[in-house]
Amino acid sequence: MHTVFPVEAGNFTKAGNVSSDVKRMLKQLGVPHKTVKRIVVALFEAEVNVIAHSWGGQVEITVDPKQVLVRVVDTGPGIPDLDLAMTEGFSTASEEVREMGYGAGMGLPNIRNNADELKIETGANSHTDIHMTFYIDEE
């Protein structure tokens, strides 16, 4: 099964809508709770990053019996120093975003800590393309 969800830039009132929809979908498909939880944590972080740091994007979810593939693609401006951005506490969020309770610098580290496999393609003045693989755990 493959599904695509749009993510609107700058619209924090919709932050978490995609991850909530995906959670509902995965539960209906019988994906174990432990796996759903890891996916939703990582996806929420990626979703908020698209809202806060890009000009919009989309989330693609592919589910098969053994794994869930999540791809989050945005329209830019890219991450100039990915190693630095993966550092816990590092953030380029605006003051406005921080005042809303986002931008603590834990997004990419939380994604890394929850995904079984993670590949990020990005660079300065480019888009960001995040590929996450979650193996379906037996409970």
A tleap script that builds the chain and sets N, CA, C and O, in Angstrom:
source leaprc.protein.ff14SB
mol = sequence {
  NMET HIE THR VAL PHE PRO VAL GLU ALA GLY
  ASN PHE THR LYS ALA GLY ASN VAL SER SER
  ASP VAL LYS ARG MET LEU LYS GLN LEU GLY
  VAL PRO HIE LYS THR VAL LYS ARG ILE VAL
  VAL ALA LEU PHE GLU ALA GLU VAL ASN VAL
  ILE ALA HIE SER TRP GLY GLY GLN VAL GLU
  ILE THR VAL ASP PRO LYS GLN VAL LEU VAL
  ARG VAL VAL ASP THR GLY PRO GLY ILE PRO
  ASP LEU ASP LEU ALA MET THR GLU GLY PHE
  SER THR ALA SER GLU GLU VAL ARG GLU MET
  GLY TYR GLY ALA GLY MET GLY LEU PRO ASN
  ILE ARG ASN ASN ALA ASP GLU LEU LYS ILE
  GLU THR GLY ALA ASN SER HIE THR ASP ILE
  HIE MET THR PHE TYR ILE ASP GLU CGLU
}
set mol.1.N position { 0.829 -1.170 0.000 }
set mol.1.CA position { 0.000 0.000 0.000 }
set mol.1.C position { 0.883 1.246 0.000 }
set mol.1.O position { 1.870 1.318 0.732 }
set mol.2.N position { 0.523 2.215 -0.817 }
set mol.2.CA position { 1.299 3.456 -0.937 }
set mol.2.C position { 0.342 4.642 -0.850 }
set mol.2.O position { -0.668 4.687 -1.553 }
set mol.3.N position { 0.670 5.608 0.024 }
set mol.3.CA position { -0.167 6.787 0.212 }
set mol.3.C position { 0.715 8.023 0.289 }
set mol.3.O position { 1.824 7.971 0.821 }
set mol.4.N position { 0.214 9.146 -0.249 }
set mol.4.CA position { 0.946 10.418 -0.238 }
set mol.4.C position { 0.108 11.466 0.475 }
set mol.4.O position { -1.095 11.586 0.245 }
set mol.5.N position { 0.769 12.227 1.349 }
set mol.5.CA position { 0.125 13.301 2.097 }
set mol.5.C position { 0.886 14.604 1.850 }
set mol.5.O position { 2.110 14.624 1.980 }
set mol.6.N position { 0.192 15.694 1.496 }
set mol.6.CA position { 0.876 16.985 1.349 }
set mol.6.C position { 1.153 17.603 2.720 }
set mol.6.O position { 0.422 17.362 3.680 }
set mol.7.N position { 2.226 18.407 2.796 }
set mol.7.CA position { 2.558 19.150 4.018 }
set mol.7.C position { 2.749 20.610 3.623 }
set mol.7.O position { 3.584 20.938 2.781 }
set mol.8.N position { 1.965 21.469 4.243 }
set mol.8.CA position { 1.967 22.894 3.926 }
set mol.8.C position { 3.012 23.627 4.761 }
set mol.8.O position { 3.086 23.436 5.975 }
set mol.9.N position { 3.805 24.451 4.122 }
set mol.9.CA position { 4.829 25.232 4.813 }
set mol.9.C position { 4.191 26.285 5.710 }
set mol.9.O position { 3.194 26.903 5.338 }
set mol.10.N position { 4.763 26.485 6.881 }
set mol.10.CA position { 4.379 27.569 7.762 }
set mol.10.C position { 3.061 27.410 8.497 }
set mol.10.O position { 2.734 28.255 9.330 }
set mol.11.N position { 2.301 26.380 8.229 }
set mol.11.CA position { 0.983 26.230 8.844 }
set mol.11.C position { 1.070 25.315 10.066 }
set mol.11.O position { 0.819 24.113 9.975 }
set mol.12.N position { 1.426 25.899 11.204 }
set mol.12.CA position { 1.594 25.119 12.428 }
set mol.12.C position { 0.272 24.640 13.013 }
set mol.12.O position { 0.267 23.761 13.874 }
set mol.13.N position { -0.851 25.199 12.564 }
set mol.13.CA position { -2.143 24.704 13.044 }
set mol.13.C position { -2.396 23.284 12.524 }
set mol.13.O position { -3.218 22.554 13.079 }
set mol.14.N position { -1.688 22.897 11.460 }
set mol.14.CA position { -1.838 21.546 10.902 }
set mol.14.C position { -0.684 20.623 11.288 }
set mol.14.O position { -0.618 19.485 10.825 }
set mol.15.N position { 0.229 21.111 12.136 }
set mol.15.CA position { 1.364 20.284 12.560 }
set mol.15.C position { 0.857 19.051 13.279 }
set mol.15.O position { 0.108 19.161 14.251 }
set mol.16.N position { 1.249 17.899 12.821 }
set mol.16.CA position { 0.826 16.639 13.415 }
set mol.16.C position { -0.337 15.984 12.711 }
set mol.16.O position { -0.660 14.833 13.005 }
set mol.17.N position { -0.985 16.688 11.780 }
set mol.17.CA position { -2.123 16.087 11.077 }
set mol.17.C position { -1.715 14.865 10.269 }
set mol.17.O position { -2.400 13.842 10.299 }
set mol.18.N position { -0.603 14.963 9.548 }
set mol.18.CA position { -0.159 13.825 8.733 }
set mol.18.C position { 0.220 12.655 9.632 }
set mol.18.O position { -0.189 11.521 9.383 }
set mol.19.N position { 0.999 12.926 10.674 }
set mol.19.CA position { 1.408 11.824 11.545 }
set mol.19.C position { 0.204 11.184 12.236 }
set mol.19.O position { 0.205 9.975 12.465 }
set mol.20.N position { -0.819 11.967 12.571 }
set mol.20.CA position { -2.046 11.399 13.151 }
set mol.20.C position { -2.787 10.536 12.138 }
set mol.20.O position { -3.267 9.455 12.479 }
set mol.21.N position { -2.883 11.004 10.899 }
set mol.21.CA position { -3.533 10.214 9.850 }
set mol.21.C position { -2.786 8.904 9.602 }
set mol.21.O position { -3.399 7.851 9.426 }
set mol.22.N position { -1.457 8.983 9.590 }
set mol.22.CA position { -0.641 7.787 9.372 }
set mol.22.C position { -0.809 6.819 10.540 }
set mol.22.O position { -0.900 5.609 10.333 }
set mol.23.N position { -0.851 7.338 11.758 }
set mol.23.CA position { -1.048 6.482 12.936 }
set mol.23.C position { -2.354 5.716 12.819 }
set mol.23.O position { -2.384 4.506 13.047 }
set mol.24.N position { -3.418 6.394 12.472 }
set mol.24.CA position { -4.728 5.758 12.316 }
set mol.24.C position { -4.671 4.671 11.236 }
set mol.24.O position { -5.183 3.567 11.420 }
set mol.25.N position { -4.041 5.008 10.114 }
set mol.25.CA position { -3.935 4.078 8.998 }
set mol.25.C position { -3.150 2.817 9.401 }
set mol.25.O position { -3.569 1.700 9.100 }
set mol.26.N position { -2.011 3.007 10.082 }
set mol.26.CA position { -1.176 1.873 10.469 }
set mol.26.C position { -1.889 0.975 11.482 }
set mol.26.O position { -1.767 -0.248 11.422 }
set mol.27.N position { -2.631 1.579 12.409 }
set mol.27.CA position { -3.395 0.788 13.373 }
set mol.27.C position { -4.448 -0.052 12.656 }
set mol.27.O position { -4.643 -1.221 12.987 }
set mol.28.N position { -5.127 0.544 11.672 }
set mol.28.CA position { -6.142 -0.196 10.912 }
set mol.28.C position { -5.525 -1.344 10.130 }
set mol.28.O position { -6.182 -2.358 9.895 }
set mol.29.N position { -4.267 -1.194 9.725 }
set mol.29.CA position { -3.580 -2.243 8.977 }
set mol.29.C position { -2.988 -3.307 9.892 }
set mol.29.O position { -2.443 -4.303 9.418 }
set mol.30.N position { -3.093 -3.099 11.200 }
set mol.30.CA position { -2.605 -4.094 12.148 }
set mol.30.C position { -1.123 -4.025 12.440 }
set mol.30.O position { -0.547 -4.993 12.939 }
set mol.31.N position { -0.492 -2.902 12.141 }
set mol.31.CA position { 0.926 -2.741 12.469 }
set mol.31.C position { 1.037 -2.671 13.994 }
set mol.31.O position { 0.272 -1.944 14.628 }
set mol.32.N position { 1.969 -3.409 14.589 }
set mol.32.CA position { 2.094 -3.444 16.047 }
set mol.32.C position { 2.314 -2.054 16.662 }
set mol.32.O position { 2.951 -1.187 16.064 }
set mol.33.N position { 1.772 -1.870 17.863 }
set mol.33.CA position { 1.815 -0.586 18.576 }
set mol.33.C position { 3.232 -0.032 18.694 }
set mol.33.O position { 3.457 1.156 18.460 }
set mol.34.N position { 4.180 -0.885 19.054 }
set mol.34.CA position { 5.572 -0.448 19.248 }
set mol.34.C position { 6.147 0.146 17.956 }
set mol.34.O position { 6.845 1.160 17.996 }
set mol.35.N position { 5.864 -0.466 16.844 }
set mol.35.CA position { 6.333 0.025 15.550 }
set mol.35.C position { 5.625 1.325 15.189 }
set mol.35.O position { 6.261 2.273 14.730 }
set mol.36.N position { 4.315 1.372 15.394 }
set mol.36.CA position { 3.543 2.589 15.100 }
set mol.36.C position { 4.101 3.764 15.893 }
set mol.36.O position { 4.263 4.857 15.351 }
set mol.37.N position { 4.390 3.549 17.148 }
set mol.37.CA position { 4.898 4.622 18.014 }
set mol.37.C position { 6.210 5.194 17.468 }
set mol.37.O position { 6.376 6.412 17.406 }
set mol.38.N position { 7.135 4.323 17.076 }
set mol.38.CA position { 8.415 4.800 16.528 }
set mol.38.C position { 8.212 5.585 15.247 }
set mol.38.O position { 8.845 6.620 15.038 }
set mol.39.N position { 7.328 5.093 14.391 }
set mol.39.CA position { 7.053 5.767 13.119 }
set mol.39.C position { 6.452 7.142 13.370 }
set mol.39.O position { 6.873 8.126 12.762 }
set mol.40.N position { 5.479 7.215 14.254 }
set mol.40.CA position { 4.789 8.476 14.502 }
set mol.40.C position { 5.726 9.514 15.118 }
set mol.40.O position { 5.652 10.691 14.764 }
set mol.41.N position { 6.598 9.105 16.026 }
set mol.41.CA position { 7.563 10.049 16.610 }
set mol.41.C position { 8.465 10.625 15.519 }
set mol.41.O position { 8.630 11.841 15.425 }
set mol.42.N position { 9.046 9.754 14.698 }
set mol.42.CA position { 9.954 10.215 13.639 }
set mol.42.C position { 9.216 11.045 12.597 }
set mol.42.O position { 9.717 12.075 12.145 }
set mol.43.N position { 8.031 10.597 12.222 }
set mol.43.CA position { 7.267 11.313 11.204 }
set mol.43.C position { 6.833 12.687 11.694 }
set mol.43.O position { 6.898 13.658 10.941 }
set mol.44.N position { 6.390 12.786 12.949 }
set mol.44.CA position { 6.002 14.092 13.485 }
set mol.44.C position { 7.174 15.066 13.407 }
set mol.44.O position { 6.999 16.216 13.004 }
set mol.45.N position { 8.356 14.615 13.789 }
set mol.45.CA position { 9.544 15.487 13.737 }
set mol.45.C position { 9.821 15.942 12.307 }
set mol.45.O position { 10.108 17.116 12.073 }
set mol.46.N position { 9.737 15.024 11.357 }
set mol.46.CA position { 9.983 15.373 9.958 }
set mol.46.C position { 8.916 16.320 9.429 }
set mol.46.O position { 9.212 17.264 8.695 }
set mol.47.N position { 7.678 16.056 9.809 }
set mol.47.CA position { 6.556 16.898 9.384 }
set mol.47.C position { 6.741 18.336 9.883 }
set mol.47.O position { 6.564 19.286 9.120 }
set mol.48.N position { 7.092 18.491 11.149 }
set mol.48.CA position { 7.312 19.827 11.707 }
set mol.48.C position { 8.495 20.503 11.018 }
set mol.48.O position { 8.462 21.713 10.790 }
set mol.49.N position { 9.524 19.753 10.689 }
set mol.49.CA position { 10.664 20.347 9.975 }
set mol.49.C position { 10.241 20.897 8.618 }
set mol.49.O position { 10.688 21.972 8.220 }
set mol.50.N position { 9.388 20.174 7.911 }
set mol.50.CA position { 8.892 20.673 6.622 }
set mol.50.C position { 8.105 21.962 6.838 }
set mol.50.O position { 8.279 22.929 6.097 }
set mol.51.N position { 7.254 21.977 7.835 }
set mol.51.CA position { 6.437 23.161 8.116 }
set mol.51.C position { 7.312 24.348 8.504 }
set mol.51.O position { 7.078 25.467 8.048 }
set mol.52.N position { 8.312 24.111 9.336 }
set mol.52.CA position { 9.127 25.200 9.885 }
set mol.52.C position { 10.240 25.687 8.970 }
set mol.52.O position { 10.589 26.867 9.000 }
set mol.53.N position { 10.800 24.800 8.158 }
set mol.53.CA position { 12.053 25.135 7.473 }
set mol.53.C position { 11.990 25.110 5.950 }
set mol.53.O position { 12.995 25.402 5.303 }
set mol.54.N position { 10.843 24.772 5.353 }
set mol.54.CA position { 10.825 24.644 3.896 }
set mol.54.C position { 9.684 25.454 3.297 }
set mol.54.O position { 9.010 26.227 3.978 }
set mol.55.N position { 9.495 25.252 2.018 }
set mol.55.CA position { 8.396 25.895 1.296 }
set mol.55.C position { 7.303 24.872 0.978 }
set mol.55.O position { 6.547 25.028 0.019 }
set mol.56.N position { 7.237 23.829 1.798 }
set mol.56.CA position { 6.234 22.787 1.623 }
set mol.56.C position { 6.845 21.492 1.141 }
set mol.56.O position { 8.014 21.434 0.762 }
set mol.57.N position { 6.032 20.458 1.164 }
set mol.57.CA position { 6.530 19.162 0.725 }
set mol.57.C position { 5.465 18.100 0.832 }
set mol.57.O position { 4.268 18.387 0.819 }
set mol.58.N position { 5.922 16.863 0.937 }
set mol.58.CA position { 4.987 15.755 1.035 }
set mol.58.C position { 5.611 14.592 1.786 }
set mol.58.O position { 6.830 14.462 1.896 }
set mol.59.N position { 4.709 13.743 2.305 }
set mol.59.CA position { 5.081 12.518 2.995 }
set mol.59.C position { 4.537 11.364 2.173 }
set mol.59.O position { 3.369 11.372 1.784 }
set mol.60.N position { 5.374 10.378 1.907 }
set mol.60.CA position { 4.965 9.166 1.202 }
set mol.60.C position { 5.134 7.995 2.163 }
set mol.60.O position { 6.185 7.841 2.785 }
set mol.61.N position { 4.109 7.182 2.279 }
set mol.61.CA position { 4.134 6.010 3.156 }
set mol.61.C position { 3.901 4.770 2.302 }
set mol.61.O position { 2.942 4.710 1.531 }
set mol.62.N position { 4.781 3.783 2.442 }
set mol.62.CA position { 4.613 2.502 1.779 }
set mol.62.C position { 4.657 1.425 2.850 }
set mol.62.O position { 5.620 1.330 3.612 }
set mol.63.N position { 3.614 0.620 2.902 }
set mol.63.CA position { 3.504 -0.420 3.930 }
set mol.63.C position { 3.479 -1.780 3.247 }
set mol.63.O position { 2.718 -2.006 2.306 }
set mol.64.N position { 4.325 -2.681 3.738 }
set mol.64.CA position { 4.233 -4.077 3.324 }
set mol.64.C position { 4.305 -4.924 4.595 }
set mol.64.O position { 4.487 -4.366 5.677 }
set mol.65.N position { 4.173 -6.219 4.508 }
set mol.65.CA position { 4.094 -7.032 5.728 }
set mol.65.C position { 5.330 -6.969 6.635 }
set mol.65.O position { 5.222 -7.241 7.831 }
set mol.66.N position { 6.482 -6.622 6.097 }
set mol.66.CA position { 7.704 -6.655 6.894 }
set mol.66.C position { 8.237 -5.287 7.303 }
set mol.66.O position { 9.038 -5.184 8.232 }
set mol.67.N position { 7.792 -4.224 6.607 }
set mol.67.CA position { 8.362 -2.907 6.896 }
set mol.67.C position { 7.434 -1.789 6.455 }
set mol.67.O position { 6.512 -1.976 5.662 }
set mol.68.N position { 7.725 -0.609 7.013 }
set mol.68.CA position { 7.051 0.607 6.607 }
set mol.68.C position { 8.135 1.565 6.125 }
set mol.68.O position { 9.089 1.863 6.843 }
set mol.69.N position { 7.967 2.036 4.899 }
set mol.69.CA position { 8.901 2.998 4.328 }
set mol.69.C position { 8.248 4.369 4.378 }
set mol.69.O position { 7.101 4.540 3.965 }
set mol.70.N position { 8.984 5.336 4.885 }
set mol.70.CA position { 8.497 6.707 4.982 }
set mol.70.C position { 9.487 7.592 4.240 }
set mol.70.O position { 10.692 7.553 4.490 }
set mol.71.N position { 8.957 8.385 3.331 }
set mol.71.CA position { 9.791 9.337 2.594 }
set mol.71.C position { 9.176 10.711 2.798 }
set mol.71.O position { 7.982 10.907 2.570 }
set mol.72.N position { 9.996 11.661 3.227 }
set mol.72.CA position { 9.556 13.032 3.424 }
set mol.72.C position { 10.422 13.910 2.538 }
set mol.72.O position { 11.641 13.969 2.698 }
set mol.73.N position { 9.774 14.592 1.600 }
set mol.73.CA position { 10.492 15.428 0.635 }
set mol.73.C position { 9.965 16.848 0.754 }
set mol.73.O position { 8.755 17.071 0.757 }
set mol.74.N position { 10.881 17.808 0.852 }
set mol.74.CA position { 10.442 19.197 0.871 }
set mol.74.C position { 11.011 19.948 -0.327 }
set mol.74.O position { 11.766 19.396 -1.128 }
set mol.75.N position { 10.639 21.199 -0.429 }
set mol.75.CA position { 11.020 22.017 -1.589 }
set mol.75.C position { 12.182 22.955 -1.304 }
set mol.75.O position { 12.458 23.837 -2.116 }
set mol.76.N position { 12.862 22.799 -0.199 }
set mol.76.CA position { 14.046 23.608 0.050 }
set mol.76.C position { 13.902 24.423 1.304 }
set mol.76.O position { 12.818 24.445 1.886 }
set mol.77.N position { 14.912 25.077 1.740 }
set mol.77.CA position { 16.173 25.450 1.111 }
set mol.77.C position { 17.324 24.482 1.354 }
set mol.77.O position { 18.459 24.775 0.978 }
set mol.78.N position { 17.061 23.354 1.965 }
set mol.78.CA position { 18.117 22.368 2.195 }
set mol.78.C position { 18.845 22.597 3.508 }
set mol.78.O position { 18.644 23.607 4.182 }
set mol.79.N position { 19.685 21.650 3.853 }
set mol.79.CA position { 20.461 21.703 5.094 }
set mol.79.C position { 21.934 21.819 4.693 }
set mol.79.O position { 22.501 20.860 4.169 }
set mol.80.N position { 22.565 22.976 4.931 }
set mol.80.CA position { 23.952 23.157 4.497 }
set mol.80.C position { 24.957 22.236 5.182 }
set mol.80.O position { 25.910 21.790 4.544 }
set mol.81.N position { 24.760 21.937 6.484 }
set mol.81.CA position { 25.689 21.105 7.234 }
set mol.81.C position { 24.887 20.032 7.973 }
set mol.81.O position { 24.446 20.242 9.103 }
set mol.82.N position { 24.707 18.894 7.328 }
set mol.82.CA position { 23.870 17.829 7.886 }
set mol.82.C position { 24.448 17.286 9.189 }
set mol.82.O position { 23.692 16.999 10.117 }
set mol.83.N position { 25.760 17.139 9.280 }
set mol.83.CA position { 26.359 16.629 10.518 }
set mol.83.C position { 26.024 17.539 11.690 }
set mol.83.O position { 25.677 17.055 12.768 }
set mol.84.N position { 26.122 18.836 11.497 }
set mol.84.CA position { 25.780 19.789 12.550 }
set mol.84.C position { 24.293 19.710 12.881 }
set mol.84.O position { 23.912 19.739 14.051 }
set mol.85.N position { 23.465 19.613 11.864 }
set mol.85.CA position { 22.014 19.551 12.074 }
set mol.85.C position { 21.601 18.287 12.825 }
set mol.85.O position { 20.550 18.274 13.465 }
set mol.86.N position { 22.397 17.240 12.762 }
set mol.86.CA position { 22.093 15.992 13.466 }
set mol.86.C position { 22.519 16.055 14.939 }
set mol.86.O position { 22.271 15.112 15.691 }
set mol.87.N position { 23.146 17.137 15.350 }
set mol.87.CA position { 23.595 17.309 16.727 }
set mol.87.C position { 22.414 17.688 17.618 }
set mol.87.O position { 21.679 18.629 17.317 }
set mol.88.N position { 22.235 16.954 18.711 }
set mol.88.CA position { 21.135 17.256 19.632 }
set mol.88.C position { 21.265 18.686 20.139 }
set mol.88.O position { 22.328 19.099 20.600 }
set mol.89.N position { 20.175 19.430 20.048 }
set mol.89.CA position { 20.136 20.801 20.528 }
set mol.89.C position { 20.453 21.853 19.478 }
set mol.89.O position { 20.196 23.035 19.705 }
set mol.90.N position { 21.009 21.456 18.326 }
set mol.90.CA position { 21.289 22.431 17.269 }
set mol.90.C position { 20.001 22.754 16.525 }
set mol.90.O position { 19.266 21.852 16.121 }
set mol.91.N position { 19.731 24.048 16.346 }
set mol.91.CA position { 18.511 24.444 15.667 }
set mol.91.C position { 18.724 25.726 14.876 }
set mol.91.O position { 19.453 26.623 15.299 }
set mol.92.N position { 18.078 25.794 13.726 }
set mol.92.CA position { 18.062 27.027 12.935 }
set mol.92.C position { 16.654 27.628 12.941 }
set mol.92.O position { 16.349 28.506 12.133 }
set mol.93.N position { 15.808 27.161 13.842 }
set mol.93.CA position { 14.430 27.653 13.908 }
set mol.93.C position { 14.400 29.128 14.271 }
set mol.93.O position { 15.220 29.610 15.053 }
set mol.94.N position { 13.448 29.829 13.694 }
set mol.94.CA position { 13.277 31.250 13.984 }
set mol.94.C position { 12.766 31.437 15.417 }
set mol.94.O position { 12.277 30.496 16.043 }
set mol.95.N position { 12.886 32.644 15.912 }
set mol.95.CA position { 12.382 32.955 17.246 }
set mol.95.C position { 10.877 32.702 17.326 }
set mol.95.O position { 10.374 32.222 18.343 }
set mol.96.N position { 10.169 33.026 16.257 }
set mol.96.CA position { 8.717 32.804 16.205 }
set mol.96.C position { 8.382 31.318 16.363 }
set mol.96.O position { 7.466 30.957 17.102 }
set mol.97.N position { 9.128 30.464 15.664 }
set mol.97.CA position { 8.910 29.018 15.748 }
set mol.97.C position { 9.217 28.527 17.161 }
set mol.97.O position { 8.489 27.690 17.695 }
set mol.98.N position { 10.276 29.032 17.766 }
set mol.98.CA position { 10.640 28.629 19.130 }
set mol.98.C position { 9.580 29.058 20.141 }
set mol.98.O position { 9.298 28.330 21.093 }
set mol.99.N position { 8.996 30.228 19.939 }
set mol.99.CA position { 7.954 30.708 20.845 }
set mol.99.C position { 6.713 29.823 20.790 }
set mol.99.O position { 5.950 29.767 21.755 }
set mol.100.N position { 6.506 29.133 19.676 }
set mol.100.CA position { 5.376 28.209 19.557 }
set mol.100.C position { 5.682 26.853 20.183 }
set mol.100.O position { 4.812 25.983 20.223 }
set mol.101.N position { 6.912 26.662 20.675 }
set mol.101.CA position { 7.274 25.413 21.332 }
set mol.101.C position { 7.985 24.413 20.444 }
set mol.101.O position { 8.191 23.264 20.832 }
set mol.102.N position { 8.362 24.849 19.250 }
set mol.102.CA position { 9.096 23.985 18.321 }
set mol.102.C position { 10.539 24.495 18.227 }
set mol.102.O position { 10.875 25.529 18.804 }
set mol.103.N position { 11.378 23.772 17.506 }
set mol.103.CA position { 12.727 24.250 17.228 }
set mol.103.C position { 13.730 24.013 18.330 }
set mol.103.O position { 14.668 24.795 18.484 }
set mol.104.N position { 13.558 22.951 19.108 }
set mol.104.CA position { 14.498 22.652 20.199 }
set mol.104.C position { 15.752 21.934 19.716 }
set mol.104.O position { 16.665 21.682 20.502 }
set mol.105.N position { 15.803 21.605 18.433 }
set mol.105.CA position { 16.990 20.939 17.913 }
set mol.105.C position { 17.010 19.443 18.154 }
set mol.105.O position { 18.081 18.838 18.175 }
set mol.106.N position { 15.851 18.837 18.334 }
set mol.106.CA position { 15.788 17.390 18.568 }
set mol.106.C position { 15.134 16.647 17.409 }
set mol.106.O position { 15.027 15.422 17.456 }
set mol.107.N position { 14.693 17.354 16.370 }
set mol.107.CA position { 13.979 16.733 15.261 }
set mol.107.C position { 14.774 15.642 14.570 }
set mol.107.O position { 14.369 14.480 14.576 }
set mol.108.N position { 15.899 16.003 13.974 }
set mol.108.CA position { 16.694 15.004 13.252 }
set mol.108.C position { 17.264 13.929 14.184 }
set mol.108.O position { 17.258 12.754 13.817 }
set mol.109.N position { 17.761 14.293 15.394 }
set mol.109.CA position { 18.193 13.221 16.304 }
set mol.109.C position { 17.066 12.258 16.675 }
set mol.109.O position { 17.301 11.054 16.770 }
set mol.110.N position { 15.850 12.760 16.885 }
set mol.110.CA position { 14.725 11.866 17.195 }
set mol.110.C position { 14.370 10.972 16.013 }
set mol.110.O position { 14.005 9.810 16.192 }
set mol.111.N position { 14.478 11.516 14.814 }
set mol.111.CA position { 14.249 10.690 13.620 }
set mol.111.C position { 15.288 9.568 13.570 }
set mol.111.O position { 14.944 8.400 13.390 }
set mol.112.N position { 16.553 9.933 13.731 }
set mol.112.CA position { 17.644 8.951 13.705 }
set mol.112.C position { 17.447 7.877 14.769 }
set mol.112.O position { 17.684 6.698 14.506 }
set mol.113.N position { 17.016 8.270 15.968 }
set mol.113.CA position { 16.883 7.326 17.075 }
set mol.113.C position { 15.695 6.381 16.938 }
set mol.113.O position { 15.662 5.338 17.591 }
set mol.114.N position { 14.727 6.725 16.107 }
set mol.114.CA position { 13.524 5.893 15.972 }
set mol.114.C position { 13.496 5.054 14.699 }
set mol.114.O position { 12.862 3.999 14.682 }
set mol.115.N position { 14.159 5.487 13.646 }
set mol.115.CA position { 14.153 4.742 12.384 }
set mol.115.C position { 15.159 3.594 12.449 }
set mol.115.O position { 16.222 3.726 13.054 }
set mol.116.N position { 14.818 2.478 11.824 }
set mol.116.CA position { 15.769 1.375 11.725 }
set mol.116.C position { 16.840 1.677 10.686 }
set mol.116.O position { 17.997 1.287 10.844 }
set mol.117.N position { 16.451 2.369 9.632 }
set mol.117.CA position { 17.402 2.832 8.616 }
set mol.117.C position { 17.023 4.264 8.267 }
set mol.117.O position { 15.841 4.603 8.208 }
set mol.118.N position { 18.029 5.105 8.036 }
set mol.118.CA position { 17.796 6.505 7.722 }
set mol.118.C position { 18.789 6.960 6.659 }
set mol.118.O position { 19.994 6.733 6.769 }
set mol.119.N position { 18.260 7.597 5.642 }
set mol.119.CA position { 19.091 8.196 4.595 }
set mol.119.C position { 18.537 9.599 4.351 }
set mol.119.O position { 17.338 9.768 4.128 }
set mol.120.N position { 19.410 10.600 4.394 }
set mol.120.CA position { 18.999 11.978 4.159 }
set mol.120.C position { 19.820 12.542 3.015 }
set mol.120.O position { 21.050 12.550 3.054 }
set mol.121.N position { 19.115 13.016 1.996 }
set mol.121.CA position { 19.762 13.668 0.863 }
set mol.121.C position { 19.403 15.146 0.936 }
set mol.121.O position { 18.225 15.503 0.905 }
set mol.122.N position { 20.415 16.008 1.034 }
set mol.122.CA position { 20.174 17.440 1.171 }
set mol.122.C position { 21.463 18.197 0.892 }
set mol.122.O position { 22.507 17.594 0.644 }
set mol.123.N position { 21.386 19.479 0.934 }
set mol.123.CA position { 22.533 20.358 0.781 }
set mol.123.C position { 22.033 21.786 0.721 }
set mol.123.O position { 20.837 22.030 0.558 }
set mol.124.N position { 22.952 22.726 0.853 }
set mol.124.CA position { 22.584 24.136 0.781 }
set mol.124.C position { 21.907 24.422 -0.554 }
set mol.124.O position { 22.347 23.939 -1.598 }
set mol.125.N position { 20.846 25.202 -0.515 }
set mol.125.CA position { 20.102 25.606 -1.711 }
set mol.125.C position { 19.537 24.424 -2.490 }
set mol.125.O position { 19.463 24.455 -3.719 }
set mol.126.N position { 19.144 23.389 -1.768 }
set mol.126.CA position { 18.572 22.195 -2.371 }
set mol.126.C position { 17.357 21.792 -1.545 }
set mol.126.O position { 17.072 22.401 -0.515 }
set mol.127.N position { 16.658 20.787 -1.988 }
set mol.127.CA position { 15.570 20.251 -1.177 }
set mol.127.C position { 16.145 19.240 -0.181 }
set mol.127.O position { 17.331 18.912 -0.229 }
set mol.128.N position { 15.309 18.765 0.700 }
set mol.128.CA position { 15.700 17.698 1.621 }
set mol.128.C position { 14.798 16.506 1.359 }
set mol.128.O position { 13.580 16.644 1.252 }
set mol.129.N position { 15.409 15.334 1.258 }
set mol.129.CA position { 14.716 14.095 0.948 }
set mol.129.C position { 15.123 13.077 2.016 }
set mol.129.O position { 16.255 12.595 2.026 }
set mol.130.N position { 14.192 12.757 2.908 }
set mol.130.CA position { 14.470 11.857 4.026 }
set mol.130.C position { 13.802 10.511 3.749 }
set mol.130.O position { 12.602 10.443 3.485 }
set mol.131.N position { 14.592 9.450 3.813 }
set mol.131.CA position { 14.090 8.084 3.641 }
set mol.131.C position { 14.250 7.356 4.971 }
set mol.131.O position { 15.362 7.215 5.481 }
set mol.132.N position { 13.134 6.897 5.527 }
set mol.132.CA position { 13.163 6.157 6.790 }
set mol.132.C position { 12.579 4.764 6.557 }
set mol.132.O position { 11.573 4.611 5.864 }
set mol.133.N position { 13.212 3.764 7.136 }
set mol.133.CA position { 12.717 2.405 7.092 }
set mol.133.C position { 12.465 1.946 8.513 }
set mol.133.O position { 13.311 2.101 9.393 }
set mol.134.N position { 11.289 1.378 8.722 }
set mol.134.CA position { 10.915 0.831 10.028 }
set mol.134.C position { 10.524 -0.629 9.809 }
set mol.134.O position { 9.591 -0.932 9.066 }
set mol.135.N position { 11.252 -1.521 10.468 }
set mol.135.CA position { 10.905 -2.932 10.383 }
set mol.135.C position { 9.752 -3.198 11.339 }
set mol.135.O position { 9.737 -2.690 12.460 }
set mol.136.N position { 8.806 -3.979 10.905 }
set mol.136.CA position { 7.634 -4.261 11.719 }
set mol.136.C position { 8.019 -5.267 12.786 }
set mol.136.O position { 8.363 -6.412 12.495 }
set mol.137.N position { 7.951 -4.803 14.047 }
set mol.137.CA position { 8.294 -5.627 15.201 }
set mol.137.C position { 7.157 -6.577 15.521 }
set mol.137.O position { 5.984 -6.241 15.357 }
set mol.138.N position { 7.505 -7.728 15.965 }
set mol.138.CA position { 6.502 -8.666 16.481 }
set mol.138.C position { 6.282 -8.338 17.947 }
set mol.138.O position { 7.250 -8.132 18.680 }
set mol.139.N position { 5.048 -8.285 18.386 }
set mol.139.CA position { 4.784 -7.977 19.795 }
set mol.139.C position { 4.386 -9.218 20.550 }
set mol.139.O position { 4.124 -9.153 21.751 }
savepdb mol mol.pdb
quit
